[in-house]
């Protein structure tokens, strides 16, 4: 959430920057400033009445002490009216604050100056590429057919139990999943991330804290009776560990990693591009989350990008990194890099990771502050990244490593498994 003080100071620059998102922010920003004016004026009026009440209370006390009870009682009658005014103003102030908060919740984050203009993912900017694009025979199978051939993932059985988008991993397929999870967590731990085990359901305050609410409410599974939401990613519970926390500049960097299942409704997703593991309602992901001093968050972003690069190189997957354009940028992000691996059998790029800097957008919602060297209280910067999301990594590994004998297991995973071939 943007700070109203920042909106006031940088109004024109923010409106211009929001054009990268294809979002005309002028009307909503003017509304926010107008509401803030009402808030400030109401607060000033209320404070003046409270000061008058305090003075009258002292005067009444002095009059009673000096035996002037009649004058004291006249002043007491005056305080009754003032109390009514204070009550009305307090209610108005609370209402205006809530309305302003709801308006601020609707304003997305300000894109970084390096974020390119664009409408959708076709306008994203490629910044890095690694590995050769594999040329496979025409009879190469997509992963959903490989899964059936080697009986490692059963989509029909998941559909029977729950519905489409909830696969069942079997035998070597389940072990392969577990190996990847352990590998990702071990790599993250080696890079200094502390592993956390967090709840898979969150309350409403947590959803608002990281920006999933109200922006992505329709994409989340809701347990209405208990007012809880199934997590769309470990980013949400991990980042919310630090909600309403006051830190010190000495605490940075804070680096956490967590494995969780993730749940997304993905309503309206149909077609060949979402077959098999390409898009699921439940999937596994290992996440990295960082809290940083504002002066160091972009160096941290570069470090996170380099970390994910290293993992994909070890998996021997061809991949590219793109900087998201404004039209494809997430609501809470200032800058995001997507990692895409190449699926040789599908002949298309599959997104497997997003690494983002939110600057102080989430921290303002979370009330996540720190005391700097000069003693001033400031908002921390938050970042997160997939390290990694499993479904499309698995899809690419199965498709790219298929040989006549079966599916080769990447060397880096063999120490986690008792086999080097899925057959």
C-alpha positions as CSV (number, residue, x, y, z in Angstrom):
1,X,0.0,0.0,0.0
2,X,1.3,3.4,-0.9
3,X,1.7,5.9,1.9
4,X,-0.6,8.9,1.6
5,X,2.3,11.2,2.3
6,X,4.2,9.8,-0.7
7,X,1.1,10.2,-2.9
8,X,0.8,13.8,-1.9
9,X,4.5,14.5,-2.5
10,X,4.8,12.6,-5.8
11,X,1.3,12.9,-7.2
12,X,2.1,13.8,-10.8
13,X,5.1,11.4,-11.0
14,X,3.0,8.5,-9.7
15,X,0.1,9.1,-12.1
16,X,2.7,9.1,-15.0
17,X,4.4,6.0,-13.7
18,X,1.1,4.1,-13.5
19,X,0.6,4.6,-17.2
20,X,3.1,1.7,-17.5
21,X,0.5,-0.5,-15.9
22,X,-2.1,0.9,-18.4
23,X,-3.8,2.3,-15.3
24,X,-5.2,5.8,-15.1
25,X,-4.6,6.6,-11.5
26,X,-5.5,10.3,-11.6
27,X,-9.1,10.0,-10.3
28,X,-8.4,7.5,-7.5
29,X,-5.4,9.5,-6.3
30,X,-7.4,12.8,-6.3
31,X,-10.0,11.0,-4.3
32,X,-7.4,9.7,-1.8
33,X,-6.0,13.2,-1.3
34,X,-9.5,14.7,-0.9
35,X,-10.3,12.1,1.8
36,X,-7.0,12.8,3.5
37,X,-7.8,16.5,3.6
38,X,-11.1,15.7,5.3
39,X,-9.3,13.4,7.7
40,X,-6.8,16.1,8.6
41,X,-9.4,18.8,9.0
42,X,-11.6,16.5,11.2
43,X,-8.6,15.5,13.3
44,X,-7.7,19.2,13.8
45,X,-11.2,20.1,14.8
46,X,-11.4,17.1,17.2
47,X,-8.0,17.9,18.7
48,X,-9.1,21.5,19.3
49,X,-12.3,20.3,21.1
50,X,-10.3,17.8,23.2
51,X,-7.9,20.6,24.2
52,X,-10.9,22.8,25.2
53,X,-12.3,19.9,27.2
54,X,-9.1,19.5,29.1
55,X,-9.0,23.2,29.9
56,X,-12.6,23.3,31.0
57,X,-12.0,20.3,33.3
58,X,-9.1,22.1,35.0
59,X,-11.2,25.3,35.3
60,X,-14.1,23.3,36.8
61,X,-11.8,21.7,39.3
62,X,-10.4,25.1,40.4
63,X,-13.9,26.6,40.7
64,X,-15.1,23.8,43.0
65,X,-11.9,24.2,45.1
66,X,-12.5,27.9,45.5
67,X,-16.2,27.4,46.4
68,X,-17.7,28.7,43.2
69,X,-19.9,25.7,42.6
70,X,-22.5,27.7,40.5
71,X,-19.9,28.8,38.0
72,X,-18.5,25.3,37.9
73,X,-21.9,23.7,37.2
74,X,-22.4,26.2,34.3
75,X,-19.1,25.1,32.8
76,X,-20.1,21.4,33.3
77,X,-23.2,22.0,31.1
78,X,-20.9,23.4,28.4
79,X,-18.8,20.2,28.5
80,X,-21.9,18.1,27.8
81,X,-22.3,19.7,24.4
82,X,-18.6,19.5,23.6
83,X,-18.6,15.8,24.5
84,X,-21.4,15.2,22.0
85,X,-19.4,17.1,19.3
86,X,-16.3,15.1,20.1
87,X,-18.2,11.8,19.8
88,X,-19.6,12.9,16.4
89,X,-16.2,13.9,15.1
90,X,-14.6,10.7,16.4
91,X,-17.1,8.6,14.5
92,X,-16.6,10.7,11.4
93,X,-12.9,10.5,11.7
94,X,-13.0,6.7,12.0
95,X,-15.3,6.5,9.0
96,X,-13.1,8.7,6.9
97,X,-10.0,6.7,7.9
98,X,-11.6,3.4,6.9
99,X,-12.8,4.9,3.6
100,X,-9.3,6.2,2.9
101,X,-7.8,2.8,3.7
102,X,-10.1,1.1,1.3
103,X,-9.1,3.6,-1.5
104,X,-5.4,3.1,-0.8
105,X,-5.9,-0.7,-1.0
106,X,-7.0,-0.3,-4.6
107,X,-3.9,1.6,-5.8
108,X,-1.2,-0.7,-7.2
109,X,2.5,-0.3,-6.5
110,X,4.6,2.2,-8.5
111,X,6.6,0.5,-11.3
112,X,10.4,0.9,-11.3
113,X,11.8,3.2,-13.9
114,X,13.4,0.2,-15.6
115,X,10.1,-1.6,-16.0
116,X,9.2,-1.3,-19.7
117,X,5.8,-0.2,-21.1
118,X,3.6,-3.0,-22.4
119,X,0.2,-4.6,-22.3
120,X,1.0,-8.3,-21.6
121,X,3.6,-10.9,-21.5
122,X,4.4,-10.5,-25.2
123,X,6.0,-7.1,-24.2
124,X,8.3,-8.4,-21.5
125,X,12.0,-7.7,-21.9
126,X,14.4,-10.6,-22.2
127,X,17.5,-9.8,-20.1
128,X,19.3,-13.2,-20.0
129,X,19.4,-16.5,-21.7
130,X,21.2,-19.8,-21.0
131,X,21.5,-23.1,-22.7
132,X,20.6,-24.4,-26.2
133,X,17.1,-25.0,-27.3
134,X,16.8,-28.8,-27.6
135,X,15.6,-30.1,-30.9
136,X,13.7,-33.3,-30.3
137,X,12.2,-35.9,-32.7
138,X,8.6,-35.4,-33.8
139,X,7.6,-38.4,-31.7
140,X,8.8,-36.8,-28.5
141,X,6.0,-36.9,-25.9
142,X,4.7,-34.1,-23.8
143,X,4.9,-34.7,-20.0
144,X,1.2,-35.7,-19.6
145,X,1.8,-38.6,-21.9
146,X,5.1,-39.5,-20.3
147,X,3.4,-39.4,-16.9
148,X,0.9,-42.0,-18.2
149,X,3.4,-44.1,-20.0
150,X,5.6,-44.5,-16.9
151,X,2.7,-44.4,-14.4
152,X,4.2,-41.6,-12.3
153,X,1.4,-38.9,-12.3
154,X,-2.2,-39.7,-12.5
155,X,-4.4,-36.8,-13.6
156,X,-7.6,-38.9,-13.8
157,X,-7.3,-40.2,-10.3
158,X,-6.8,-36.6,-9.0
159,X,-9.9,-35.6,-10.9
160,X,-11.9,-38.5,-9.3
161,X,-10.8,-37.5,-5.8
162,X,-11.1,-33.7,-6.1
163,X,-11.4,-32.4,-9.6
164,X,-9.3,-31.2,-12.5
165,X,-6.0,-29.6,-11.5
166,X,-5.3,-31.8,-8.5
167,X,-2.9,-34.5,-9.8
168,X,-1.8,-37.6,-7.8
169,X,2.0,-38.4,-7.9
170,X,2.9,-42.1,-7.8
171,X,6.0,-44.2,-7.1
172,X,9.0,-42.6,-8.8
173,X,6.9,-39.6,-9.6
174,X,6.3,-38.9,-5.9
175,X,9.9,-39.6,-5.1
176,X,11.0,-37.2,-7.9
177,X,8.8,-34.5,-6.4
178,X,10.2,-35.0,-2.9
179,X,13.8,-35.0,-4.3
180,X,13.2,-31.6,-6.0
181,X,11.7,-30.1,-2.8
182,X,14.7,-31.3,-0.7
183,X,17.2,-30.1,-3.3
184,X,15.6,-26.6,-3.5
185,X,15.5,-26.3,0.3
186,X,19.1,-27.5,0.6
187,X,20.2,-24.9,-2.0
188,X,18.4,-22.2,-0.3
189,X,19.8,-23.1,3.1
190,X,23.3,-23.1,1.6
191,X,22.6,-19.5,0.4
192,X,21.8,-18.4,4.0
193,X,18.0,-18.8,4.0
194,X,16.5,-20.1,7.3
195,X,13.9,-22.8,6.7
196,X,10.4,-22.1,8.1
197,X,7.4,-24.4,8.4
198,X,4.2,-22.3,8.2
199,X,0.4,-22.7,8.2
200,X,-1.3,-23.5,4.9
201,X,-4.3,-21.3,5.8
202,X,-4.3,-17.6,6.6
203,X,-6.7,-15.1,8.1
204,X,-7.9,-12.0,6.4
205,X,-5.4,-9.7,8.0
206,X,-2.6,-11.8,6.5
207,X,-4.1,-11.6,3.1
208,X,-4.3,-7.8,3.3
209,X,-0.8,-7.7,4.7
210,X,0.9,-9.0,1.6
211,X,-1.6,-7.7,-0.9
212,X,-3.5,-10.8,-2.0
213,X,-6.6,-9.1,-0.6
214,X,-8.6,-7.4,-2.0
215,X,-6.8,-7.7,-5.3
216,X,-6.8,-11.5,-5.8
217,X,-9.7,-12.5,-3.6
218,X,-11.5,-14.3,-6.5
219,X,-8.4,-16.5,-7.1
220,X,-8.2,-17.8,-3.5
221,X,-10.0,-20.8,-2.0
222,X,-12.0,-19.6,1.0
223,X,-13.1,-21.5,4.2
224,X,-16.0,-19.2,4.8
225,X,-17.2,-20.7,8.1
226,X,-13.8,-19.9,9.7
227,X,-12.9,-16.8,7.8
228,X,-9.7,-18.4,6.5
229,X,-8.0,-18.7,3.0
230,X,-5.9,-21.5,1.6
231,X,-2.5,-20.0,0.8
232,X,-1.6,-19.1,-2.9
233,X,2.1,-19.2,-2.0
234,X,4.4,-19.5,1.0
235,X,5.2,-15.8,0.6
236,X,2.0,-14.9,2.4
237,X,2.4,-16.7,5.8
238,X,6.2,-16.2,5.8
239,X,6.1,-12.5,5.2
240,X,3.3,-12.2,7.7
241,X,5.6,-13.6,10.4
242,X,6.8,-10.0,10.6
243,X,3.5,-8.2,10.6
244,X,3.4,-5.5,13.4
245,X,7.0,-6.0,14.1
246,X,9.6,-3.3,15.0
247,X,13.1,-4.3,13.9
248,X,16.5,-2.8,14.0
249,X,18.7,-2.0,11.0
250,X,21.1,-4.5,12.5
251,X,18.6,-7.3,11.9
252,X,18.9,-7.1,8.1
253,X,19.0,-9.1,6.0
254,X,16.3,-11.5,7.1
255,X,16.3,-14.5,4.7
256,X,13.6,-17.3,5.0
257,X,12.7,-20.2,2.8
258,X,9.7,-22.5,3.1
259,X,8.1,-25.4,1.2
260,X,4.3,-25.5,1.0
261,X,1.5,-26.7,-1.2
262,X,-0.1,-23.7,-3.0
263,X,-3.8,-23.4,-3.9
264,X,-5.2,-21.2,-6.7
265,X,-8.6,-21.3,-8.3
266,X,-7.3,-20.1,-11.7
267,X,-10.8,-19.6,-12.8
268,X,-11.4,-19.5,-16.6
269,X,-8.2,-21.4,-17.5
270,X,-8.8,-23.7,-20.4
271,X,-7.0,-25.0,-23.5
272,X,-3.9,-26.9,-24.5
273,X,-1.5,-24.5,-22.8
274,X,-2.9,-25.5,-19.4
275,X,-2.8,-29.3,-19.9
276,X,-1.1,-31.6,-17.5
277,X,1.2,-29.7,-15.0
278,X,1.1,-26.5,-16.9
279,X,-1.5,-25.0,-14.6
280,X,-2.9,-26.6,-11.5
281,X,-5.2,-25.7,-8.6
282,X,-2.9,-27.3,-6.1
283,X,0.9,-27.5,-6.6
284,X,4.1,-27.6,-4.6
285,X,6.5,-24.7,-4.4
286,X,9.6,-23.7,-2.4
287,X,9.8,-19.9,-1.7
288,X,12.4,-17.5,-0.6
289,X,11.5,-14.3,1.2
290,X,13.8,-11.4,2.3
291,X,13.4,-8.4,4.4
292,X,16.0,-5.7,3.6
293,X,17.1,-2.2,4.5
294,X,15.8,0.1,1.7
295,X,19.3,1.0,0.7
296,X,20.1,-2.7,-0.1
297,X,17.0,-4.2,-1.6
298,X,18.0,-4.0,-5.2
299,X,21.3,-5.6,-4.5
300,X,19.3,-8.3,-2.7
301,X,17.1,-8.6,-5.8
302,X,20.1,-9.2,-8.0
303,X,21.4,-11.8,-5.5
304,X,18.1,-13.7,-5.6
305,X,18.1,-13.7,-9.4
306,X,21.6,-15.1,-9.4
307,X,20.6,-17.7,-6.9
308,X,17.7,-19.0,-9.0
309,X,19.9,-18.9,-12.1
310,X,22.4,-21.3,-10.4
311,X,19.7,-23.8,-9.5
312,X,18.4,-23.9,-13.1
313,X,21.9,-24.3,-14.4
314,X,22.5,-27.3,-12.1
315,X,19.3,-28.8,-13.4
316,X,20.7,-28.4,-16.9
317,X,17.6,-26.8,-18.2
318,X,17.6,-24.1,-21.0
319,X,16.1,-21.0,-19.6
320,X,15.7,-17.3,-20.0
321,X,15.0,-14.4,-17.7
322,X,12.5,-11.6,-18.6
323,X,11.8,-8.3,-16.9
324,X,8.0,-7.9,-16.7
325,X,6.5,-5.0,-18.5
326,X,4.0,-2.7,-16.7
327,X,1.0,-4.5,-18.1
328,X,2.2,-7.9,-16.8
329,X,3.5,-6.7,-13.5
330,X,1.8,-7.9,-10.3
331,X,-0.3,-5.5,-8.2
332,X,2.2,-5.4,-5.3
333,X,5.5,-5.4,-7.3
334,X,7.8,-2.6,-8.2
335,X,10.0,-4.9,-10.4
336,X,9.7,-8.6,-11.3
337,X,12.0,-11.0,-13.1
338,X,10.3,-14.2,-14.5
339,X,12.4,-17.3,-15.2
340,X,11.1,-19.4,-18.1
341,X,12.4,-22.9,-19.0
342,X,12.1,-24.3,-22.4
343,X,9.9,-27.4,-22.9
344,X,11.3,-29.2,-25.9
345,X,8.2,-31.5,-26.4
346,X,5.7,-28.7,-26.1
347,X,8.0,-26.3,-28.0
348,X,7.2,-23.4,-25.6
349,X,8.5,-21.5,-22.7
350,X,7.1,-22.3,-19.2
351,X,7.3,-19.8,-16.3
352,X,8.9,-21.5,-13.3
353,X,9.8,-18.6,-11.0
354,X,9.1,-14.9,-10.3
355,X,11.5,-12.9,-8.3
356,X,10.1,-9.5,-7.1
357,X,11.0,-6.4,-5.1
358,X,8.0,-4.8,-3.4
359,X,10.0,-2.0,-1.8
360,X,7.9,-0.8,1.2
361,X,4.4,-1.5,-0.3
362,X,3.8,-4.7,1.7
363,X,5.7,-3.3,4.7
364,X,3.3,-0.4,4.9
365,X,0.3,-2.8,5.0
366,X,2.1,-5.0,7.5
367,X,3.3,-2.2,9.7
368,X,6.7,-3.7,9.4
369,X,9.2,-1.0,10.5
370,X,12.7,-0.8,11.7
371,X,14.8,1.7,13.7
372,X,17.6,3.0,11.5
373,X,21.1,4.1,12.6
374,X,19.9,7.7,13.2
375,X,17.0,6.4,15.4
376,X,14.3,7.2,12.8
377,X,11.6,4.7,12.2
378,X,11.3,3.5,8.6
379,X,9.5,0.9,6.6
380,X,11.5,-2.2,5.6
381,X,11.6,-3.5,2.0
382,X,10.3,-7.0,1.2
383,X,11.2,-9.3,-1.6
384,X,10.3,-12.8,-2.6
385,X,10.9,-15.4,-5.2
386,X,10.0,-18.9,-6.3
387,X,13.0,-21.2,-5.7
388,X,11.3,-23.0,-7.3
389,X,7.7,-23.9,-8.3
390,X,7.6,-27.6,-9.1
391,X,5.0,-28.3,-11.7
392,X,6.5,-26.7,-14.8
393,X,10.1,-27.6,-13.7
394,X,8.9,-31.3,-13.5
395,X,7.2,-30.9,-16.9
396,X,10.4,-29.6,-18.5
397,X,12.7,-32.1,-16.8
398,X,10.5,-35.0,-17.9
399,X,10.2,-33.8,-21.5
400,X,13.8,-32.6,-22.0
401,X,15.3,-35.8,-20.5
402,X,13.3,-38.4,-22.3
403,X,15.4,-41.1,-24.0
404,X,14.7,-44.5,-25.5
405,X,15.2,-46.2,-22.2
406,X,13.0,-43.9,-20.1
407,X,13.6,-40.5,-18.5
408,X,17.0,-39.5,-17.2
409,X,17.3,-38.1,-13.8
410,X,19.5,-34.9,-13.6
411,X,22.8,-35.6,-11.9
412,X,22.2,-33.1,-9.1
413,X,19.1,-35.0,-8.0
414,X,20.6,-38.5,-8.1
415,X,22.0,-38.2,-4.6
416,X,18.4,-37.7,-3.3
417,X,17.1,-40.8,-5.2
418,X,17.9,-44.5,-5.4
419,X,17.6,-44.4,-9.2
420,X,18.9,-42.5,-12.1
421,X,16.2,-43.4,-14.6
422,X,12.4,-43.3,-14.6
423,X,11.3,-46.4,-16.6
